[in-house]
Amino acid sequence: MLIRIRIESTQPLAGTAAAKGSDPLPFEGWLELLRVISELVAAEAASCGGDGEATEQQMQGNETGG
């Protein structure tokens, strides 16, 4: 899944975020950005037939570092 975030201003943080095939969702502030990203991820999970819950194995597959 690719989420594109467009920052229109940094003080306060404001812009839009969109996933492929979705309309851009506006946000203002860090918490709003997190809410918008959460909505986009949940919509993607629902469209794939998932329940929105990642398994422990899926989460470990996305970890980086040593």
Buried (B, 14 or more C-beta within 10 A) or exposed (E): EEBEEEEEEEEEBBBBBBBEEBEBBEBEEEEBBEBBBEBBBEBBBEEEEEEEEBEEEEEEEEEEEE
